[in-house]
Amino acid sequence: MIVLALLFSQGTSDVFVSGQGAYHTYRIPSLLVTRKGTVLAFSEGRRRSASDTGEIDVVLRRSEDHGATWGPTRVVWEDAGNTCGNPCPVVDRDTGTIWLLLTHNLGQDSERDIEEGRSRGTRTVWVSRSDDDGLEWSKPVEITKDVKKPGWTWFATGPGVGIQARGGRLVVPCDAKEAGGRKGVSLVLYSDDHGKEWHPGGGVGDTFGESQVAELSDGRLLLNMRNMNSPRRERGVATSADGGLTWSEPRYDPALVEPVCQASLMAGGPGLLLFSNPASAKSRVRMTVRLSRDDGKTWPAALELHPGPSAYSSLAVLADGRIGCLYECGGKSPYEKIVLDRFGLERLQGPGMLVASKEPGWPQWRGPRRDGISGEVGLLPSWPEGGPRLVWKSEDLGRGYSAAIVSGGSIFITGDVGEDLVITALDLEGRIRWKAPNGRAWTGEYPGARASCLLDEGRLYHLNAHGRVACLDAKTGRELWAADVLERFEGRVIAWGMSEGLLVDGPRLIVTPGGKKGAIAALDKKTGETAWASEPIEGNSAGYGSPILFEMGGRRHLVTCSSRHVFGVDADTGGRLWKRIRPSEYLALCFTPVLSGDGVYVTTPGKNGGTFYRLAVGKEGTRVDVGWDTRVDTLHGGTVLVDGVLYGSGHVGFKGWAALDAATGETRYAVRDLPSGAAVFADGRLYCQTERGEAVLVRPGPGGFEVAGRFPLVPERKQDAWAHPVLSDGRLYLRCDGTLFSFDIRAK
């Protein structure tokens, strides 16, 4: 079994630099670790140019210290004037022999000419071996007649590496093309006699190219393939239960986007796979390593190694347990050099886990996990004209922008009535149970109630716009305690009023006063007494956002915003873990962070847009790196993460709604004719409320947004219908000004 180390150390070294030595360009990396732990780095050395055609040698460098230093560049195979390439080694763990599969063609024959059958020569397949840990290599032996089928013109081994399956079979990924070059097939070569004879396995599809193979936890082989001709920029995958003789029908993996390029795949233990490629659908940039812990069903964690131009790559587990990725990259071109990145598995630590409320239904801001996601199914796939059936509406709630919460057979919502902030409790049929005040109404700019309520263990909590936190008996509305958190922590009322949706963490109530005595604080939820307070952020007041609570790397994290920063603290102690400035020309940070894999996504209205911050949690602290940026500048509408895609709307820097790849930030698609707004997700669909007062049902697909229903909540067009949708027990709750609507969205 391969064991991956949890090491914080990371190192990058140049292995091949174009223009150095006898070669114009180095390309096509391959990384192999021998039975003795020696690291072998292969590439093509292209003598005259960067072209795939011409005089090309296969070269090698060795490292005996896990890739820290390298021996000289040595030529493994050369043929003056001709093309020797596509190194694809595999090590026989039983014998220690390293088999190196290669291809050859005349230097004057281009790939296109070979594919179309008009070249002077053809593409041939060869194998070399080393029995001394890669020091010396045998003269290559041709095996074309054994492995290349009649009718195939082009043939390529790898590029990358092969594997040895559990039963001892050596398996090397390849691809081939028929005459004309229009049909491409991915396949493997295999040997059952320790490399003495090689045979072709079955082919996959007719639009695939370069491939890599890994063995899954159940013994099946997984072939991951370059997608050559489909408009879908996603990797193709297929599985084999017979060692590569036959394959399942190929499918596309939407989590593995590509710009049509080679990629690397390797198994790192039971169920664990690693994948690397330029993670962009548009161009060869953003060399990214992804992690799967379920045999490639999902890819929740990613690590960007190089944000700029990058192309081919090869992964391996080094003898010290770190992961090695040998890849092409540069500042202006992907082919400036080939580097080795070494890193521990903690850089791909996997997803954090949101801590959910223990209450049923929709008991707090943005739902049970504060992520805008509902697990309900059996909902209407589309809406009739005019919208789903309106069950009831309540117009006696007061002015406000807050969303309702729904739990335990009750609905709680806030509104400003006269000079008071009023909390209203209703039953599920819209009948009022009680009303209770929580301090003064907000009469400043954009008057109306801001924050949603929070239900926990029979108690209702709420923060009004002036910083008053109240705890009420949820059955009667009787106030149990109250605290002015701005006075206690020396904060101040912010320009548009305090707006945070409070959060309960076990015995503590979390609030963000943004004061001189605490940027964020925990109160005893039963008494209101201070449990802890974090250090202040100098020059900052409170923001307009709300925190999330999650577990990652053995620690519990709270992440939220101040007036000019996003920051994280230890949920148990309040100790600050990190902070990053988020300047905004609008002086308004209103986001609820989105936990995505190993980091958080936050947004800022204006030119700074959205940013994904990757968190590396270790014993010595939490390191924060910028994973990617986007122009999508969600103001306060919320963003939801579903199956590796972030859905949300922009404000001024980006008009409309977008679907972003959560690993790379690439815009998969966007729509411009849907006004900004808020969304929640359930049963495969987005439930949106636009700031103009429209309700919209959207089905996000692989290629775009499909509107499945749309209607206005009120006759007059609005610009400030900013409340978020709420979904609970087959009902959709939407607020516009002082009215709460309840719609039945269950499928009949």
N, C-alpha and C positions, 0 to 999 in steps of 0.2 A: 504494500500500500504506500502511496506517495503521501508524505506528511508535509503540509505547508506551515511555515513558521509564522508566529505572530511577532514580527520584529518591526520596530519603528524605523530602522535604518533604511535609507534609500540612496542609491548611487546611479549616476549616469556616466557612461564613458563612450567616447568615439571609438568605434572598432574599424570602420572603413571610411575614409574621407576622399571624396571624388577629387581627382587631380593629383593625388599623392601616389608615389610609386610609378608603375608603368601604365596606369590606367586613367582614362578620361573620367569614367563613371563607374561606381560600384552599385550594383542593384541585386534584387532577388535574395533577401536574407534567409538563412536557415539556421536554427539554433538547436543544438543537441547536447545532452549531458550523457557522458559515457558511464559504463558500469563502475569505473573508478572515480567518478565525480568530476572528470575533466570537462570543461566547457569548450565545445567546438562551434565556431561561427563561420559558416560558409556564405559565399556570395558569388555573383558573376562579376568578373573584372572586364569591363568593356574598354578596349584599347583606344579606339578612334573617336567615339562619340557616345552619347547616351542611348543610341538607337538599339532596338531589339535585334537588329540585323548587323552582321559584320563580324569582325574578329573579337571573339569573346572567350575568356578562359573561366574555369571554375577555380576559385581561390579559397583559402582556409587560414584562420588564425585560431590558436589554442590558448586557453587560460587554465592554469592549475590552481588559481586562488579565487574561484567562484566569480570570475569576470572582473576582478579588480585590476589586474594587469594582463597584458596580452603578449604572446610571442610574435615573431615576424610573420608577414604575409607569405604564404607558400602556395605554389601552383599545384593543384590536384590533377587537373587535366587541361591540356591545350592542344590545339591543332591549327597550325599557322594559317591565318586567313579565314578560318571557319568558326562556326558558332558551337561552343560547348556550354551547356547551361542547365537550368532548372534543377539545381541540386536538391535532392530529397532523401536524406539519410534516415535509417532506422537501426536501432541497436538491438541485437539479440541478447537478451538478459541471461539466457542459458549459457551461451558460449562466449559472450563478450565481443563478438565480431560486430563491426559496424558496416552495414551495407549502404552504399551510396548509389541511388538510382539517378540517371542523368539522361539528357537528350542531346542530339547532334544534328546539325544541318549545314549545308554549304553557306559560307558567309555572304554570298551574293544572292541567296534566295530569301525573300521577305516572307513574313508570316502569311500575308495575303496571297502571295503566289503559291505557297505550299498548300494553303487551304483550298485554293481553287484549282489545284492540279496542274499548274502551268510552270512550276519551278523546274530547274535543271536536276535537282536531286529531290530527296524527300526527308521527312523527319524520322530519325532513328532513335532507338531506346537502348541504353547501355547500363551496366552495373559494374561498380568497383567495390573493393572491400579493404578494410584495415583490421588487422589482428593485434595491433600494438597501441591501442588507445588513440588512434588518429595521427600517429607520427609518420607512418608510411602507408602508401596506397597502391593497390595492384593496378596493373594496366586494365582499363575498362574493357569489358566483354560485351559484345552486342547481343541483345535478346529480342530484337524487333520482331522476328518471326514468331516468337513465343507469345508475345503480349499485344501486338498491334494487329487488329482485325482487318481483313480485306475491305476496301472501301473507305477506310479512315485515311485521311491525308495528314492532318495535323495531329500531333500527340504531345502532351506535356506531363511530365512527372511533377507532382506537387503543384507549385513550389511550397516548401515548408518541411514537414517531417512526417515519417510514418510511425506506426505503433506496433507493439507486440501484444496480441490479445491474450486472454487468460489461458487458452488452450495451447499457446505457443505459436500460433499463426502470425507471420509477419504481414502487415497490411500497409500498403503505400497508396495514398490518394493520387489520382491522375485525372486528366480530361482529354477528350479526343473530338475531332470534327470530321464530318463526311465531306466528300468532294463538293466544292461550292461554298463551303464555310458557313452554310446557313443553319445547320443543325449541330448543336454542341451537346455532348454527353459527358457527365461526370461518372467516374468509376473508381475502382481500386484494383491494384495488382496485389497478389498474395503469394506467399510461399509457406508450404507446410513441412519443408525439409531443411530448415535453417539456412535458406537462401540459395540452395543449389539450383532449384528450378523456380521460375516465376510464371504465373498464370493471370489472365484477366478475369475479373469478376463481372457481374452484371452492370449495365448502364442505367443512369437515372435521367429522365427527361430528354428534352431536345433543345433547351435554351440555357443550359448551365455550362460553366467552365471550371476554372481552377477550384479545387476543393481541399478540404481537410477532414480528417476522420478521428473520432474518439470512441472509446468503449464506454457504454453506459453501465449503471450499477446492476442491471439485470443481464448483462452480457451482450446485449444488442450493440451493433455499431451505429453510430450517428454520423452521417455525411453532411457537412455544411458547405454550401456551394455558391460560387459567384454567379449572380443573376445577370445574364448577358443581354437579353433582348426584351424583357418585360418592362413596361412603363413603371411598374412597381419597383422602387429602389429598396428592396428588402431581400435578405439572404434566403436561399432555398435550402430546405432540410429534408432528409429522408433517412429511414432506419432500415437495418437489415438484421434478421434473426438467424441467418445462416452464414455469417462471416463475410458478407459482401457478395455472395453469389446472386442474390435477388434483393430488391429494394422495395420499400413501400412507395405509394404514390407521393411525389414530392409536394411540399406545401411551403408557403412563405411565412417567415417569422417576422411579424411587424415590429418586434423589439430590436431587431438587428438591421438597422438601416445601413445602406451602403451607396457609394457613388459609382458602382461597377468597378470593383477592385478585389484583389486577393485579400484573404483574411486568415487568421490563425485560430485553431481550436485545440484545446487539450483537456484531459480529465485530470483532476487533482485529488481524487478520493471518492468514496461512495456518494453518488449524486451530485458531486461538485464538478462544474465545468468552468473553464475560463475561455474567453473569446476576445480577440483583438482585431481592430480594423479602423480605418478612418471613418468616424461615426458621423457621416454627413450624407444626405441624399443628393447634394449638389456638386461637391467637389472633394478632392482628396486632401482633407484637412482633419484635425482633431483626432489624432491617434488615441484610441480609448480602449481600455481593458474592461470587460464586463464579467460579472460573476453570477453563476446560477447554482443553487443548492438543490435543485429538483430535476436534474438531468435535462436541463434546457427548456423546461416548460415556461419558466419565467426568468427574467434577468434583472433583479431588483437593484443591484449595486454596480457602480461604474467608477472608473478612475481615468481621468484624462491625463495622458502622459505628455502630450505635445499639442498645443492649441493650433499651431500653424500647419503649413503644408506637410503632409505625411502620406505614406502609401503602404507598401507591403510590410508584413511583420511575421514574426515567429516566436511562439511562447515555449517556455520550458520551466520545470522546477529545478532549481539549482541544488547542489548537494547540501548547502547550509539551510535549506528549507525555504529560502526566498523565491519569489517568482522572477524570472527573467523574460524580458521582451526585447527582442532584436528587431529594429524597425528602421525604415527609410524616413528621413525627415530633413527639414531645412528651414531657412528664413523666407526665401522667395520661391524655392522649388522643393518638392519632396525628395529630390535625388541628389542633394548636396552631400549627404553622408548617411551612414548606417550606424546607429547607436544602440547600446544596450542599457536599458533601464532595469534596475533591480529594486524590488520593494517587497515588504512583508504583507501578509494577507490582511493585516488590520487596515491597510489602505483601501481594501475592498471588504470592509467589515460587515457588509450586508445591511439590510434595512434597519432603521430604528423602528420602534413600535409605539404607536400612540396609545396613551392610557385612556381608556374609555370610562365614561360615567357608569355607575352601577344602576342608575335609574332607567326605567323603560321609556320607550318612545323617543321624543326629541326634547331632552330635558335641559338643554343649554344652547348657547350660541353655536350655530353651525352644526348642531347634531350631537350624537353620543360621543364621537371622537373629535369634534370640532373641525371636521374635514369636509363637511357638506355632502357626505355620502350616506345613503340609506340602503339597507339590505332588502327592502321590500321588493316583491315580485308580483306578477299577476296584475299589472297595471295596464291601462289603455295604451295600445301601441300608437294610436293617433287620436286627435281630438276632432269632434265634429265642428262644423262652422259655428262660430259663436262660443266655442269652448266646451269643456265638460260640464256636467250638471252642477249648478250652484245649489248647495244644500242649504246654506244660510249665509247671512252677512250681518255683522254688528256694527252700528254706526255711532255708538255712544262710548267711544274709547278715548277721545281726546287726540290732540294733534301729536304726530310723532313719526319717526323713521325706524323704530325698533321692530325686530321680528318677534313673533310669538314663540313661546315654548309650549310643548304638549307632552304631558306625562301623567300616568296614573289616573286617567279619566278627566283631567282638568287642563285648561288652557290658561296661560298667564301672559299678559301683555301690558305695556306701559303707554301712557299718553299724557300730554300736558292739558290740564283743564283749569282755565282761569290762571290763578297764581300758583297752582300746585302741580307737582308730578304725581300722577295717580296710577297705581297698579290695579289692574282689573283681573279677577279670576272668573272664568266662564266654564260651563260644562261643555260636553262635546256637541251639543245641539245649539250652542251659542247663547244660552241663558246665563245671565250674570249671577254669580254666587256671592261675590263681595267686591268691595273697592277699598283701597287703603292708600294714604298719601306716603310719599317719600321725599319730603322737603320741597324746595321751590322748583317751579317750572323754569325752562330755559327760554328767556325772552330776548336773547341776543340774536346775532345773524343766524338765519335758518332756524327759527323757533320750532320747538317740538322735542319730544322725548327721544333719547339717543339709544341707551344700552338695553339689551334684552335681560330678562330675568334668568335665574339659575335655580333649579330644584335639586335638593339633596336631603335625603332622610327626613322628609316631612317639613323641611324648612326652605323658605324661598329667600333668595339673596338678590340684591340689586344695588347698583351704583348710579346715583343721579348725576346730572351734568355739572353739579357744583362740588362733587367729591364726597357726597354723603352715602355711606354704605349702610343699608338696612337689612336686618334679618327678621323675617316674618313667619308666623305659623301659616303653613300653606293651606290649612283647612279653613281658618277663620280670618286671616289677614292681620291678626294681632301682632304688633311689633314686639320682638323679643329683645333686640338690642340694636344700636346704631352707632356709627363712628364717622367723624369727619377726617378722612384719611389725608386730605391736603393740609389740614391744620396739624395733624399728628406728625407727618413726615416732611413738613415744611415745603409742600408743593404749591402750585398755583393753578387757578382755573385757566384752562387753555382757551384759545381764541373762539373755537366753535363748541366748547363744552366737552366734559369728560364723556367718553363713549364706550369704554371697555366692557366687554362681556366677562363677568367674573368667572373664576374657575375654582373648583374644589379639588384638593389633593388630600385624600384621607381625612385627617382631623383639621386640615388647614384650608383657609379661604385665601386665594391669591388675588392681589390687587396691585396695580401699577400706578402709584401716585406721582412718580417722577420728581421726587423732592430731594432736598438737601440731606435728609436723614434716611433716604431710601429710594432707589430707582424703582424697585419692585419689593413687595413685602408679603409676608404670610401672616394672617390673623387666625386665632383660634376660632373655628367656625361656630362654636357654641357660645363663646363669650365676647368675641371681638377683640380680645387682647392680642398684642403683638407677639407672634411666635419667632419671627426673624425678619430682618430687613437687609437688603443688599446695599453695597456701597453706592453712593450717588454717581451719576454721570455728569461731570462738571459742565455747566452751561446748558443743560438739557432740562426740559420739563417733560410731562407725560405726552405720549402720542395718542393717536385715535384708534389704534389697533387693539387686538385681543391676543392673549398668549395661547400657546399649545404646550402640552405636557407629553413627553415621550421618554422611552428607555432606549439607550444606545451605549454600547461599549461598557456595560456594567454600571452605568450611571443613569440617574433620572434627571432629565433636562427640562427647564422652562425656557422658551424662546419667545420674545415679544419685541416691541419697539418703544423707544422714547421719542422725543420730538425730532431728533436727528440721527438716531442710531438704531440698528438692530443688535440685540445682545442676547446672550444666554447665561443662565445661572443654574447652579446645582439646586434641584428642587427640595432637597432635604435640609440644606444649610443656608441657601441664599447666596453662597459664594459665587462671585462672577467667574464665568468660564471663558468668555470672549465677548468682544463687541466690534462692530464695524460701522463706520459712518455711512449714512444714507442721505446725502444732501438732496433737497428738493426745492425748486423755485416756488412751490406752492406751500411750503412750510406745513405739510400735512402728510404724516405717515399713518395710513389707515388700514394696513394689511393685517390679516391673520396669516401667520406663516403656514406654509404647506410642507409637511414632512415628506421627503421623496428619497427613498433609498438611504444613502449615507449622508444626507444633508438636508437643508431647508431652502425653500424658494420664497423670496420676498419681492415686493414690488413697490415702486415709488412713482407717483404721478410726475410726468414731465420727461425730460431728456434722459434721465438715468434708467428708466424702465424697470425691468425685472432682473434679478440676479439669483443664481443658484450657488449657495455656499456649501462646500463640502466639509464635513466635520470628521477629523481623525481623533478618536478618543483614546487616550493612553493613560498610564499611571501618572505621568508627569504633567498632564493637562490635556487640553483640547486644542488641536491645531485647526485653523480655518483657512481654506483656500477658495478662491473664486473658481467655480467650475465653468460657468458660462454666463453670458449676459444676453438680454433680449430687449427689443424696443417696446414690447407689450407692457404698458404702464398702468396696470389695474389700479384704480383709486381705492374704492371700498367695496367693490362688487364681489370679492371672493374668487378663488380659483380652486378647481377640483382636479385631483389626480386620479386617473382611471387607466389601468393596464399600461403604465409607462407613458401616458400622454397627459399633459396639463391643459385644461380648458379654461379660458377666461377671456374677459374683454379688456380693451384698452381705454384710455382716457383722452389724452391730447397727442401724445407721442405716437400712438397707434390707434386708429379709428376702426372699430369693429371687433370681431371675436376671432380668436386664433386657437389652433391646436399645436402645442409645442412638444417636441420630443423631450421627455424629462431627463434623459441622459446627456443630451447634447445642446438643448436649447433651440435646435433647428425648428423652423416653422413648417409643420407638415402641410397645413392648409389654413386658409383664413377666409372670412366672409366680411364684407364691408357694409352691407345694407342692414345689419342688425344693430340697433343702438346699444350703447354700453349698458351694463346691468349686472345682476347677481344671478348665480346659478347653484343648484344642488343636483345630485345625480342619483338615479334609482332605475333599476330594471333596464339598463342599456340606453337610457335617455337622460338628457339634460332638461331640467325644469328651470326656466329662466324668467326673471322679471326685469324688464328694461326700465331705465330711468324715465322713459316716456309713459310708463303706466301700462305696458303691454305684458301679457303672459304668453310665453312662447315655449313650445315643446320641440326639442331638437334631438335628432338621432345622429350622433357622430359616427361616421363610418371611416373606412381606411382612406378614402379619397376626398372627404368633405363633410360639411354639415348638411343634413337633410331636415328641413322644417316639417314637422308632423302635426302642427297645430299652432294657431296664433289668433289672439283676440285682445281687445282693449278692456282694461278693468273699469275704466270710467270714460264717459263720452268725451271729455275735454282732454286735449293733449297735455301731458305733464313734462317737466324737466327734472323733477326731484323725487321720483318714486323710488327711493333708495333702500327700502326694506328688502330683506332677503327672503326667498321662499322657504317654507317649512313643509316637510312631508312626514306624515305619521298615520299609520293604520288605514291606508287607502285614501286619505284625505290630503289635499293640497291647500295650504293656508297662505294667502297672499294679502299683503297690507298696502293700502294706498291712502295716505293722509290719516284720517281718523276712522277708517273703515277696514274691518277684517273680513275677508271672504273665505268661505270653506267650500271647496269643490270635491266632488266624489270622482276619483280617477281610477277606480277599480274596473278591471275588465269584466264584463258580464258573461 
